[in-house]
Amino acid sequence: MKIALLGYGKMGKVIEQIAVQRGHDIVLKVDHGGVNFDLSQADVAIEFSVPEAAVHNISTALKNQTPVVSGTTGWLEDFDKIKALCNAHNGAFIYASNFSLGVNIFFELNKKLAQLMKSQAQYGVSMEEIHHTQKQDAPSGTAITLAETIIREKGLQQWTLGANTNNNQIGIEAKRIENVPGTHRISYDSEVDEIEIKHTAHNRQGFGLGAVIAAEWILGKQGVFSMKDVLDINS
């Protein structure tokens, strides 16, 4: 498989290493994006850039009918536009706030726990996410995905950045600490006890492996997909 890397920062370099180990060729490296580039030699594009460049990078791939896998967060106000563009060009697109296989299993645990806690009004829910100091967005895309699931399943109103102010919302505390790949903790706390689930990434390898597996999976397909499709997870 011939891969174009749209975004060649820390994650791009990890993806390159894993892709080469799995027998794939890197035919294009674009530092961040937002500029013209040639995808004619690529079977698939893997897009891990910056929020300002993501829509341009993804759009360019779809217009060139190159399947694209994107893990850039912070641009989702344009998701419906990208979805429509993908369908208009009979393209293939996967977006995930986190490609880690473990995190996607964690997403399902989070959903099930939120369902179980829906009738337990005595528990307030909160979240903490910790990432490296170079991460530009806060809260993380993964934290937002987790929070939106809890809001939907537990019937809350919204998430807020910072500590909880009432039990109808979920507060997300975002911390930035040097050399932390990613930690997400969800806590349900009452006067008598606390229930907590947590995912801790030890390094970036899990994110990179999931992205390459998604790129392998999307070849020959049409449509807009998620990691649930890649992992065949039926909630």
C-alpha positions as CSV (number, residue, x, y, z in Angstrom):
1,M,0.0,0.0,0.0
2,K,1.3,3.5,-0.9
3,I,0.6,6.0,1.8
4,A,0.6,9.8,1.7
5,L,1.2,11.4,5.2
6,L,-0.6,14.7,5.4
7,G,1.0,16.0,8.6
8,Y,4.5,14.9,9.5
9,G,4.8,15.9,13.1
10,K,5.3,13.5,16.0
11,M,2.3,11.3,15.1
12,G,3.2,11.4,11.4
13,K,6.7,10.0,12.2
14,V,5.2,7.2,14.4
15,I,2.7,6.3,11.6
16,E,5.6,6.2,9.1
17,Q,7.6,3.8,11.3
18,I,4.6,1.5,11.9
19,A,3.5,1.6,8.2
20,V,7.0,0.6,7.0
21,Q,7.2,-2.2,9.5
22,R,3.9,-3.5,8.1
23,G,5.3,-3.5,4.5
24,H,3.8,-0.2,3.2
25,D,5.5,2.6,1.3
26,I,5.4,6.3,2.2
27,V,5.2,8.1,-1.1
28,L,4.4,11.7,0.2
29,K,5.1,13.6,3.3
30,V,3.4,17.0,3.8
31,D,4.6,18.9,6.9
32,H,1.3,20.4,8.0
33,G,-0.8,21.0,4.8
34,G,-2.8,24.0,3.6
35,V,-0.8,23.9,0.4
36,N,-1.2,22.1,-2.9
37,F,0.3,18.6,-3.1
38,D,0.2,15.7,-5.5
39,L,-1.6,12.5,-4.4
40,S,-1.4,10.7,-7.7
41,Q,1.0,8.1,-6.4
42,A,-0.9,7.4,-3.2
43,D,-3.4,4.6,-2.5
44,V,-4.5,6.2,0.8
45,A,-3.9,9.4,2.8
46,I,-3.4,9.5,6.5
47,E,-4.1,13.0,7.9
48,F,-2.6,14.0,11.3
49,S,-1.9,17.7,10.8
50,V,-3.3,20.8,12.6
51,P,-6.9,22.1,12.9
52,E,-6.2,25.0,10.5
53,A,-5.0,22.7,7.7
54,A,-7.3,19.6,8.3
55,V,-10.2,20.6,6.1
56,H,-8.0,21.6,3.2
57,N,-6.0,18.3,3.5
58,I,-9.1,16.1,3.7
59,S,-10.9,18.0,0.9
60,T,-7.9,17.7,-1.4
61,A,-7.8,13.9,-0.8
62,L,-11.5,13.4,-1.4
63,K,-11.5,15.5,-4.5
64,N,-8.7,13.4,-5.8
65,Q,-10.7,10.2,-4.9
66,T,-7.9,9.2,-2.5
67,P,-9.3,7.4,0.6
68,V,-8.4,9.4,3.7
69,V,-8.0,8.6,7.4
70,S,-8.0,11.6,9.7
71,G,-7.1,11.9,13.4
72,T,-6.7,15.7,13.6
73,T,-9.1,17.3,16.1
74,G,-10.4,20.8,16.5
75,W,-12.1,21.2,13.1
76,L,-15.4,19.3,13.5
77,E,-17.6,22.3,12.9
78,D,-16.9,21.4,9.2
79,F,-17.6,17.7,9.6
80,D,-20.9,17.8,7.8
81,K,-19.3,19.7,4.9
82,I,-16.6,17.0,4.6
83,K,-19.2,14.2,4.8
84,A,-21.2,15.8,2.0
85,L,-18.0,16.2,-0.1
86,C,-17.1,12.6,0.5
87,N,-20.5,11.4,-0.7
88,A,-20.4,13.8,-3.7
89,H,-17.1,12.3,-4.9
90,N,-18.0,8.7,-4.0
91,G,-15.0,8.8,-1.7
92,A,-14.0,7.0,1.5
93,F,-13.3,8.8,4.8
94,I,-12.6,7.8,8.4
95,Y,-12.4,10.3,11.2
96,A,-11.6,9.3,14.8
97,S,-10.8,11.5,17.7
98,N,-8.5,8.6,18.8
99,F,-7.3,5.7,16.7
100,S,-6.0,3.6,19.6
101,L,-7.6,0.2,19.7
102,G,-7.7,0.4,23.5
103,V,-9.3,3.8,23.5
104,N,-12.1,2.6,21.2
105,I,-12.8,-0.3,23.6
106,F,-12.8,2.4,26.4
107,F,-15.4,4.3,24.4
108,E,-17.7,1.3,24.6
109,L,-17.1,0.9,28.4
110,N,-17.9,4.5,28.9
111,K,-21.1,4.2,27.0
112,K,-22.2,1.1,29.0
113,L,-21.3,2.7,32.3
114,A,-23.3,5.9,31.4
115,Q,-26.3,3.8,30.5
116,L,-26.1,2.0,33.9
117,M,-25.7,5.3,35.8
118,K,-28.7,7.0,34.0
119,S,-31.1,6.1,36.9
120,Q,-28.5,6.9,39.6
121,A,-29.1,10.7,40.2
122,Q,-27.0,10.7,43.4
123,Y,-23.8,10.4,41.3
124,G,-22.2,13.4,39.8
125,V,-19.9,12.8,36.8
126,S,-16.6,14.5,36.0
127,M,-13.7,13.9,33.7
128,E,-10.0,14.6,33.6
129,E,-7.8,14.5,30.6
130,I,-4.0,14.9,30.6
131,H,-1.8,15.4,27.5
132,H,1.6,16.7,26.5
133,T,2.3,20.4,26.5
134,Q,2.4,20.6,22.6
135,K,-1.3,19.6,22.3
136,Q,-3.1,22.6,20.8
137,D,-6.7,21.9,21.6
138,A,-8.4,21.6,25.1
139,P,-10.3,19.6,26.0
140,S,-9.0,16.8,23.7
141,G,-11.1,15.4,20.9
142,T,-11.2,12.1,22.8
143,A,-12.5,13.8,26.0
144,I,-15.2,15.5,23.9
145,T,-16.2,12.1,22.4
146,L,-16.4,10.6,25.8
147,A,-18.4,13.5,27.2
148,E,-20.9,13.6,24.3
149,T,-21.6,9.9,24.8
150,I,-22.3,10.5,28.6
151,I,-24.5,13.5,27.8
152,R,-26.5,11.4,25.3
153,E,-26.8,8.3,27.4
154,K,-27.3,9.9,30.8
155,G,-29.5,12.7,29.7
156,L,-27.2,15.6,30.8
157,Q,-27.3,19.1,29.3
158,Q,-23.7,19.9,28.2
159,W,-20.0,19.6,29.0
160,T,-17.9,22.5,30.3
161,L,-14.2,23.1,30.5
162,G,-13.3,23.0,34.2
163,A,-14.8,21.6,37.3
164,N,-18.5,20.7,37.6
165,T,-20.9,23.4,38.7
166,N,-24.1,21.2,38.8
167,N,-25.1,17.6,38.2
168,N,-26.8,18.4,34.8
169,Q,-23.4,18.8,33.1
170,I,-20.1,17.1,32.9
171,G,-17.0,19.1,33.7
172,I,-13.7,18.3,31.9
173,E,-10.5,19.3,33.5
174,A,-7.8,19.5,30.9
175,K,-4.2,19.3,32.1
176,R,-1.0,19.7,30.0
177,I,2.1,18.0,31.3
178,E,5.4,17.3,29.5
179,N,5.7,13.9,27.8
180,V,2.2,12.6,28.6
181,P,0.8,10.8,25.5
182,G,-2.7,10.8,26.9
183,T,-4.8,9.9,29.9
184,H,-8.6,10.0,30.3
185,R,-10.4,9.4,33.6
186,I,-14.2,9.4,34.1
187,S,-15.5,9.5,37.7
188,Y,-19.0,9.0,39.1
189,D,-18.9,10.3,42.7
190,S,-21.6,10.3,45.4
191,E,-21.6,10.9,49.2
192,V,-21.0,7.2,49.8
193,D,-18.6,6.0,47.1
194,E,-16.9,6.6,43.7
195,I,-16.8,4.7,40.5
196,E,-13.9,5.4,38.1
197,I,-12.7,4.2,34.7
198,K,-9.5,5.3,33.2
199,H,-7.4,4.8,30.0
200,T,-3.7,5.6,30.1
201,A,-1.6,5.6,26.9
202,H,2.0,4.5,27.6
203,N,3.2,5.9,24.2
204,R,2.0,7.0,20.8
205,Q,2.4,3.6,19.2
206,G,-1.2,2.6,19.8
207,F,-2.5,5.7,18.0
208,G,-0.3,5.1,15.1
209,L,-1.1,1.4,14.8
210,G,-4.8,2.1,14.8
211,A,-4.4,4.7,12.1
212,V,-2.5,2.3,9.8
213,I,-5.0,-0.5,10.4
214,A,-7.8,1.9,9.5
215,A,-5.9,2.9,6.3
216,E,-5.6,-0.8,5.4
217,W,-9.3,-1.4,6.1
218,I,-10.6,1.5,4.0
219,L,-9.1,0.5,0.7
220,G,-11.8,-0.4,-1.8
221,K,-14.6,1.1,0.2
222,Q,-17.0,4.1,-0.2
223,G,-18.6,6.1,2.5
224,V,-18.0,7.8,5.8
225,F,-16.8,5.4,8.5
226,S,-15.6,5.3,12.1
227,M,-13.4,3.0,14.1
228,K,-16.5,1.0,15.1
229,D,-16.6,-0.1,11.5
230,V,-12.9,-0.9,11.4
231,L,-13.1,-2.9,14.6
232,D,-16.5,-4.4,13.9
233,I,-17.9,-3.1,17.2
234,N,-21.7,-3.3,17.4
235,S,-23.0,-1.3,20.3
